[in-house]
Each structure stands twice: as structure tokens, then as C-alpha cells.
Amino acid sequence: MGGSGAASVIVVGAGVFGLATGLALAEAGMKVRLVAATPPDLTASGVAAGMLAPAFEMALDPPATDALDLLLAGRDLWPDLAGRLGVSLDRTGAAAIGPETWLDGLEARLAALGLEGRPAERAEMEAISSGLGSRFPRALLTPEDWRIEPQAALQAMVRRLQDLGGTLETGTFTLQDLEDAASPVVLATGVDRRLEGRVPELAGLSPIKGQILWRPGPSPPVGVIRTPGSYLLGSGGGFLAGATMEAGRSDLAADLEAQVELRGALADTFPSLATEGWVTRVGVRAATPDGLPLAGASVRPGVFLAVGARRNGWLLAPLVAEIVTAAVTGEDGGRWAPRLDPSRFAPGAGEVQA
Ligand SMILES: Cc1cc2nc3c(=O)[nH]c(=O)nc-3n(C[C@H](O)[C@H](O)[C@H](O)COP(=O)(O)OP(=O)(O)OC[C@H]3O[C@@H](n4cnc5c(N)ncnc54)[C@H](O)[C@@H]3O)c2cc1C
């Protein structure tokens, strides 16, 4: 694959969209040159929690009211991708813990979506986090939500891309580079809008800053625990607690106010964790006006887009990679390609789809 006679493609960006798409293009036989200003571990993808969470995302913060099938389609591509990458996929499920009225509302929303959300047995709560069963009389469990470890998955994507003959370069891809490109260019540039002068669809992206906390700990949960206003999970030998949603902000500054807010959100359910000792990590998500990514051809010939993942970049990455690869290679992008077509936000596209 990607041999000397193979068609070339440039992918800009080393977050999960760029790497998953670069990998899919290499697997389709293309010679991939990936250029990124920020290495994978420092991207928004690198600081993310890695939840593949169609159920609780749809119930707590749906990207679009009818996005469930799309989110499920993204999730369902993960077992195959994780297998190809040789990384583990946590399918323990996710639990929700909180006041009765909040849990009742969540249960009703999952039921209305046709998703499984049922009271967790004590043993199941213990499987997610030791001590949970004895501390909380009730939890809502969904087997629909899974998780991937972002740093491990990004590293595995880099390795596999290189194994398939792809190259990775550190650098900024400029408007001049775009003018000069002799191969198709896939922009997986996250929230960065530097190239919007030539790629008008990028103008619709807006930033949502996210701050997430990590601290070491002896017995972090093995599954995801959602609480009102926060989530807690085990990652890198410690606890990860997230995350703020700061619309309109694109700076990477960690601030104490956000940390206090997140620790406060944890305090009701995990008072012993609402103490000092947390490190703040920051990433910026890119959001489109309809909450769904742009995946496919730009109105600018030779340019393809894989951007605008909002909160669900990890969940949707394999699906976006598949759609963009089909667009580059001239194949049919499948059921979701029209919905994610970047032309819906091109100038003159008319009314924006909801
Ligand atoms: C705190 C937090 C928690 C999250 N948790 C989850 C979660 O649990 N599950 C989930 O599905 N999603 C989650 N997300 C969302 C997810 O992380 C993002 O949707 C996803 O990371 C977006 O990936 P991306 O590849 O589009 O962009 P990014 O990861 O931001 O990568 C963009 C890349 O493009 C490069 N780039 C940009 N412009 C240029 C240029 N001109 N030249 C060269 N390189 C350029 C950057 O350097 C970088 O390498 C979370 C996000 C945050 C911030």
C-alpha cells in the first residue's frame, strides 16, 4: 500500500480526525503525507476523555435532535478500528449517579430514544468503580457507551500510518501551500480557521474551549461515571474529571475558576475527590452551526474537509474518515455522507439544515 506508483494525498492535522482519515486513505492504497502544527498528544484529541457515548451524549447534550443513528454508526465502526490498531476498547458501559429527579429524567430520555438505560446491580456498579455500590443506592447503567484511551489510540494510529508508508511532518500548512498543492488536500485542522480565505466552509466553525482535570489516584473507576454537570473516569493511572464547555473561547489558558467549578460539580457525588491536587488540561473543540461535522469535498476543488466534531470527535472519527476517504477516492460515501456534506455551509447554500 502507498507504494511509489500510488496516488498521493496531503492530510493537514494530527488530531483524531486527521490521523483516522490519513490511516483510512493509506489503507485505501494512497500515499499519505500528514502535516501538523501540533503533535497528536497536544491536540484537543489528545486531552479528550475518549468517551464513545451515543447514549449519554444524546440524553445530556445532543449535537442535533436526530443525531442518534449517526452517533451509533460512528461507535459501531470502533471495534474494527480498535482491532486494526491493536488498542483496547472499553465496552464496560457507563453509569450515571445523581439526585433521583435527575436520574429519572435521564432514564426517561434514554427510553424515549429507544436506548437501554436500566438500574445497575450492585455488582455492576462495583465493576465500574470499586466502592460505588456501597456508597450509592441507585445508578443508571447503559451498555451503549464505550471508551477508548485517546493517547494510546493516537500513538497506534501514527504507528500504523507509518507502517503503511505514510509520513508525518511538523509544520504549518499555509494558504500558499494550498495554492501550490499538486495532490488532494484533506483539512483536518480542528478549530483553526487560518485557511478560510480559500476554503469558505471553515468560516462557519466556532470554538468551544474545554478544560478537563487529571490527578493520580490509587483506585480510579474503570468505567465512565456521569454526574449532573460532570463526568469521572479512570485514565493514565488516575482520575479524569471533565469538562467545561466555554463557547466562543479558543485560548489554551488553564484557569482556577474552571477547576473550582469542575471540582464543585464532583463534590456532591464524590466529596473526597473535590480537593486540591488536580492538573488542568485544555483543548478547543470546533463546532458547526448544526452541531455535526463537515466531512467530504469542499467547494474548492481538490480540497476535502474533516472538521467540526464538537464534543464527539472520538466517537465520529471512523465514520468521518470513511466518508472523506470515499470522497477523495471517488467512491460512494454511504448513508451519512449527504448529511455531513460540507456544502451545506458553503456560501449560497441557502437555508442551513437543522
Ligand atoms: C476536554 C475535552 C474532552 C473531550 N472529550 C471527548 C470525548 O470524551 N469523546 C469524544 O468523542 N470527543 C471528546 N472531545 C471532543 C474531541 O476531542 C474533538 O472533537 C476532537 O479532538 C477534534 O479532533 P480534530 O482532529 O478535529 O482536531 P484537533 O484534535 O484539534 O487537531 C487539529 C490538528 O490540526 C492541526 N492544524 C490546524 N491548522 C493547521 C495548519 N494550518 N497547518 C498544520 N496543522 C494545522 C493542529 O496542529 C492539530 O494537529 C473532547 C474535547 C475536549 C476539549
The ligand as an ORCA input file, in Angstrom:
! r2SCAN-3c Opt
* xyz 0 1
  C     -11.820     18.478     27.336
  C     -12.350     17.748     26.149
  C     -12.918     16.489     26.323
  C     -13.423     15.804     25.219
  N     -13.944     14.541     25.399
  C     -14.399     13.871     24.324
  C     -14.903     12.553     24.472
  O     -14.914     12.013     25.576
  N     -15.367     11.898     23.365
  C     -15.355     12.480     22.125
  O     -15.809     11.849     21.159
  N     -14.862     13.723     21.952
  C     -14.400     14.421     23.017
  N     -13.926     15.684     22.856
  C     -14.008     16.303     21.537
  C     -12.846     15.856     20.703
  O     -11.667     15.903     21.427
  C     -12.730     16.738     19.470
  O     -13.952     16.731     18.803
  C     -11.642     16.174     18.563
  O     -10.457     16.104     19.285
  C     -11.432     17.006     17.350
  O     -10.376     16.405     16.639
  P      -9.762     17.083     15.372
  O      -8.824     16.114     14.766
  O     -10.861     17.627     14.521
  O      -8.991     18.397     15.906
  P      -7.750     18.568     16.862
  O      -7.577     17.430     17.789
  O      -7.898     19.936     17.437
  O      -6.486     18.568     15.859
  C      -6.284     19.604     14.938
  C      -4.929     19.416     14.274
  O      -4.837     20.308     13.151
  C      -3.561     20.956     13.188
  N      -3.648     22.182     12.410
  C      -4.611     23.140     12.399
  N      -4.334     24.075     11.470
  C      -3.170     23.701     10.879
  C      -2.383     24.243      9.832
  N      -2.739     25.359      9.169
  N      -1.228     23.606      9.493
  C      -0.854     22.479     10.130
  N      -1.587     21.908     11.116
  C      -2.721     22.516     11.480
  C      -3.317     21.129     14.674
  O      -1.955     21.446     14.905
  C      -3.738     19.730     15.162
  O      -2.691     18.806     14.912
  C     -13.377     16.392     23.932
  C     -12.776     17.635     23.761
  C     -12.257     18.307     24.851
  C     -11.597     19.636     24.628
*
